[in-house]
């Protein structure tokens, strides 16, 4: 076990002794799964799915996923009951069966619809780029575009979005730009809602891989939690760094194996 892993384990054990409820929360793409050329190719590895299942079933633990994907999409990909889920960077949530959508979602939808054709045109002019339209937002993907085209496309997209600067949230991701309406709900507010739902003694652990995870990292720090940055582009404020999703899985699996807590039977795992 590395020094960083020992530090994490000591903090987790301290919370356990204090009777704190640990809420494990993760970004999806680039954190639980490696980044893939197309979103549909980022399938959750069975071993990672089992770790999420065990984290969510242990006494004093809860787990969830906070993603830029649509809520239905991330729920389907993870496909575990009893977890917290948030989609479209926090604009829609499932708090273990209770669904919430931002009350001004329709206004946000109309705003995103105005800029969608502009970015679709920019993507059409760059081989390998495309726009993923979502119910409450969109993502401009350019991972498959030639590397020299990345910076010009990104600059072009930001220029097209500039007239709506006060109304849109524009977040950079790994070879992607996420666009949603600026409605006040973010990955950070989603994390806060999940921790609040888990109970007054709850404390978060959050793992994310990109600039779009900054809000959640900052929220976790405000709540006295622990943060893990995954990969080279992880938020600088993350307290601990891991090189890739496989390293995150090893950390979680190792902690589960070493923990003295009694595990619930895994017979219901699908």
N, C-alpha and C positions, 0 to 999 in steps of 0.2 A: 504494500500500500504506500502510495506517495505521501509526501508531507501535506500536500493540499487535500488529499483524500482523508488523511488522518484528522485534519482540521475540521472538515465537513462532518465526519463521523462523530467527533467530540461534541460539535454543536447540536447535532441531531440527538445524541444521547442525553445532552443536557436538557433539551426540550422534553424528551420522554420522561426524565426524572421529575420535571416540573409539572407533568401532566398536561402539557400543551398538545393541541391537535395540529398535526402537520398536514398542510394542504400542498400537494405536489402538483405543479402546473407547468405545462410545456407548450412551446410553439410546436408546430407540426413539421413543415418542410424545412430541412436543414438542421433540425434538432432531433426529432424522433426518427426521421428518415433522411437519407441523403437527398440533396437537390437533384432533380431529374430534368431532362429537356422539356418534358410535358408534365403537367400536374397529375394526370391520370396514371403516370408511371411511378409515382411516389407511393408505393404500397407499404403499409406498416409491416415490418418484419414480425413473424410469429413470436419470436423470443421477446421483442420489445412489447408486443401486445400482452404477453403473459406478465411481464414486469408491471405494466400499468394495472392489470387486473389485480395483482397481488398488493400493490400499493393502495389501491382503492378499497380492498377488503380487510386490511389489517386494522385491528382496534387502534383508535386514536389517529387514523390516517384518512385522507381523502385525496382524490386525484382528478385532474382535468386537463383539457387541451384548449389553448387560446390561439386562434389561427386567423390569417387573412382570407382563408377560403370561406365560402358560404357555409352557414351553420349546418344545413342538411348534408353537405358534402363531407365535412369533417366528422360528423356523427356517423355517417355511413362508412367512412374509411376506418375509423377506430372501432366502431361497432361493439362497444362495451356499455352495458347499462350501469347506472349508478355513478357515472362520472359527471363532472362539470364540463360544459362545452361553451365556447364562444366563437362566433364566426364574424367575417367581414371586419376584422380588427376591433371587435368589441361592440358592434352595432346590433348584434343579435346574440342571445344567450339561451342556454338550456341549463338551469340550475337544478340538476338532478331530477328532471321531469317537469319543471316549471319553465315555460318558454316566455322570454321577454324580447321585445323589439323596441328600438328607440321610438318614442311617440311621434317624432317628426320624420320618420323614415320615408314617408311618401314625398315630402318636400325634398329630401336628400336624393331620392330616386330620380326625381324630375331634373335636379341639378346635374347629376352624373350623366343623365341621358343627353344633356346639351353638349358635353365634351366628348362623349363616346365616339361619334363619327369623326371628329377632328383627329383623335389618336388612332383610329382605325385607318384613316388616310395616311398618316405618318408611318404607321406600321406597314401598310401596303407598299410603300416606297422603299422599304428596307427588307431585303430577302432574309427570311428566318425570323422576323419579328411578327408578333400577332397580339391581338387584344382579347383577353378573357373577360367577357361581360358577366357581371354578377347581379344579383337582385338589388343590392344596395351599393354597389361600387364596381370597379373594374381594375384589372391589372394589365399593364403593358409588359409583355415578355420579349426579351431579346437575347436570351442565352444562345439560341441557335443561329443568330446573326454573326457575320464575320467580326472578329474582335475590333478591327479599325472602325467599324460602323457604330460601335456602342456609344462612344462619347457624343458624336454628332446627333444620334437618335435621341439620346437622353436630353441633350440641350434643346433639340427641337420640341420634344414633348413638354419640357418645362416652360418653354417660351409660349406654347399654345395654351398652357394652363394658367399663365400669369394673370390674365384678366379676372380670374375667379380666385385669386390668392386668398382672399379673406373668407371665402365660402367653402373651399375644398381643403382636405388634408391630403398632402402628397408625400408619400413615404417611399424612400429608396429601399430596395431589397436586392438580393443577389441576382443581378442581371434582370431586374424588374422594377417597375414603378407602380405602387398601389395608390389608387385614387378613391376617396370616399368623401361624402359631405362632412363638413366640419360641424358636427352636432354635439360635441362634448363627451361622447362615449368613445373610449379608446381601449386598447389592451390593458392599460393601467386601471381604468374604471372597472373593466370586467374582472380583473384580478381582485380588486377590492370587494366587489359584490360577492364573489365566490368565497373569499375569506370570511366576510361578514355572515354569509349563510352557514358556514361551517361552525360558527360559534364564537363566543367572546374570547375564548382561550386559544383560538386558531392562529397559526403563523405560517406564512407561505415560503415555499421553495420554488423559484422560477428558473427555467432554462430556456434560452433563446439564442438565435444565431445571427441576427441582423439588426440594422438601424431601426426597423419597424418594431423591435422589442424594447426600445429604450423606455417607453411609457410604463411597460410592465415591470422592468427592472427597477425603475425609480419608485413605483408604487410598492414593490416588495420591500425595498429599503425603508420606506416610510413606516411600514408595518412591522419593522424589526426582523424581516425575513432574510433568506439566503438566496443568492443569485449565481447562476452558472452560465458562462458564455461559451457557446459551442462554435468552434471554427474561427477562421481568421478575421471575419467581419463582424464578430459579436460585439455588442455594446461595450465600450471601454469601461463603463462603471460596474460591470459584472465582477463580483468578488473573486470568483474562481473561473479558470479557463480549462476547457477540454477541447481536443483537436477535432473531434468529429462525433456523429451520432453513435458510432460503435463504442467510443470511449465513454459516452454517457450511459449506454446500456451496461457496460462493464461496472461502472461506478454503482449504478442502481442495483444491479444483480448482486454485487458484492456486499452492499449494505444490507440487502434483504437476507442474504445467506448468513451474515455475521450477527444480525440483530437477535436479541434474546426474546423478542416478543413472540408470542404464539401465533402461528398463521392459521387462518381459517381454511377448511378443506377446499381444494381446488376442483372438486368434482363437477361443479357447475360450469367450468370454463368451456367455452365453445371453440 
